[in-house]
Amino acid sequence: MDQAVLWSQLYIYVGDGKNLGQITDLYLEVHVGHKFKVRTRAVKGKQDTPLWAENFHMSFQGACDYPVIFTLWAKSKSSKAVLGQTVIPPTELHSKETHEGFYPLAPIKSNRFVTGDIHLSVNCKPPPPSNPVGNLYVKAIEGRNLACKSRDGTSDPYSALK
């Protein structure tokens, strides 16, 4: 009989940045271990506090034994430059709790100066030993510009998961 493959679930929310300086077209790349996984959209224009507000979900085999690396890039029409990174070590992911907060950027090369923080929320759900199928975790982050459905404006908008 074949052994079931167990998958971990990694949930990431990239919020905003602060004190990044007036740099144009900022985006983040997310790596799990040394493998590139996802990239945020580029925030256009000079931004000291860019807002990404993006959610990502990744599945991978095995336990949460890899660091999650966030690399901040700035791009122009002809080139791109790495600005810094922050790393969430696997020891933090093993706690099975959501880690949310502003994570400081560090330079990738020691001769570069980097400033600023990135607002992140990271949660890794290891595979349950008794259920190789896994679990679904849903988090409603925010609703915007939701219209009332009744003519008198008394109904409250809501979301439902089916």
C-alpha positions in Angstrom: 0.0 0.0 0.0 1.4 3.4 -0.9 2.0 5.9 1.9 -0.1 9.1 1.7 1.8 12.2 0.9 1.4 14.8 3.6 1.3 18.5 2.7 1.9 21.6 4.8 -0.1 24.8 4.2 1.6 28.2 4.3 -0.5 31.3 4.6 1.1 34.7 4.0 -0.4 38.2 4.1 1.8 41.0 2.9 0.4 44.2 4.3 2.4 47.4 3.9 5.8 48.9 4.4 7.0 51.8 6.4 10.0 54.1 6.4 11.2 52.6 3.1 12.3 56.0 1.6 10.9 57.6 -1.5 11.6 54.7 -3.8 9.6 53.9 -7.0 7.9 50.6 -8.0 8.4 48.4 -5.0 7.6 44.7 -4.9 8.4 41.7 -2.7 9.4 38.2 -3.8 8.6 35.4 -1.4 10.9 32.3 -1.2 10.3 29.2 0.8 13.7 27.8 1.4 15.7 28.5 -1.7 12.8 28.1 -4.1 11.0 31.2 -5.6 7.3 30.9 -4.9 5.3 34.2 -5.4 5.7 37.9 -6.0 3.5 40.8 -5.0 2.4 43.4 -7.5 4.7 46.5 -7.9 3.4 49.6 -6.1 3.7 52.4 -8.6 5.2 55.8 -7.8 7.5 57.0 -5.1 6.3 55.4 -1.9 7.6 55.6 1.7 4.7 53.5 2.9 3.6 51.2 0.0 0.4 49.2 0.5 0.3 45.7 -1.1 -2.5 44.0 0.9 -2.0 40.7 -0.8 -2.7 37.1 0.4 -0.8 34.1 -0.7 -1.4 30.4 0.0 1.2 27.7 -0.7 1.3 24.0 -0.3 4.5 21.9 0.0 5.4 18.4 1.0 6.5 17.7 4.5 6.8 19.9 7.6 7.4 23.6 8.0 11.1 23.2 7.9 12.1 26.0 5.6 12.8 29.7 6.2 10.4 32.1 4.5 12.4 34.9 2.8 10.9 38.2 1.8 13.1 40.2 -0.6 12.2 43.8 -1.4 13.0 45.0 -5.0 12.6 48.3 -6.8 12.2 48.2 -10.5 12.5 50.7 -13.3 11.9 50.5 -17.0 15.4 49.1 -17.7 16.6 47.4 -14.5 15.7 46.2 -11.0 17.6 46.4 -7.7 17.3 44.5 -4.5 16.9 46.7 -1.5 16.9 44.3 1.4 15.2 41.3 2.9 13.7 39.8 6.1 13.7 36.1 7.0 11.2 34.2 9.2 13.1 31.2 10.4 11.4 27.7 10.6 11.6 27.8 14.4 8.9 30.5 14.4 6.8 28.5 12.0 6.8 25.4 14.2 4.7 27.1 16.8 1.6 26.7 14.6 0.6 30.3 15.5 0.1 33.2 13.2 3.1 35.6 13.4 2.0 39.1 12.5 3.9 42.3 12.8 6.4 44.7 11.2 9.6 42.8 10.3 12.7 45.0 9.8 14.6 44.8 6.5 18.3 43.8 6.5 20.8 44.4 3.8 21.7 41.4 1.6 25.2 42.9 1.0 27.0 44.2 4.1 28.1 47.4 2.4 24.5 48.6 1.7 22.3 50.7 4.0 18.7 49.6 4.3 15.9 51.1 6.4 12.3 50.2 6.9 9.9 47.5 7.9 7.4 45.2 6.2 4.1 44.3 7.7 3.6 40.5 7.4 1.4 37.8 8.7 2.7 34.2 8.3 1.2 31.0 9.4 2.3 27.4 8.6 -0.1 24.5 9.2 1.8 21.2 9.3 0.1 18.2 7.9 -2.2 16.6 10.5 -0.9 13.1 11.3 -4.4 11.5 11.2 -5.7 13.4 8.2 -3.5 13.4 5.1 -6.2 15.4 3.2 -5.5 18.6 5.3 -7.6 21.5 6.5 -8.9 24.7 5.0 -8.4 27.9 6.8 -10.2 31.0 5.6 -9.6 34.6 6.9 -11.7 37.5 5.7 -9.3 40.4 5.8 -11.4 43.4 4.6 -14.4 44.5 2.6 -14.5 47.8 0.8 -17.3 49.8 -1.0 -20.0 47.2 -0.2 -23.4 48.4 -1.2 -26.6 47.9 0.7 -29.0 45.5 -1.1 -32.2 47.0 0.2 -33.8 50.2 -1.2 -34.1 51.8 2.2 -30.4 51.2 3.0 -31.0 49.1 6.1 -29.4 45.8 5.1 -25.9 45.1 6.1 -23.5 43.5 3.5 -21.9 40.3 4.6 -19.8 37.5 3.2 -20.6 33.8 3.3 -18.5 30.7 2.7 -20.3 27.7 1.3 
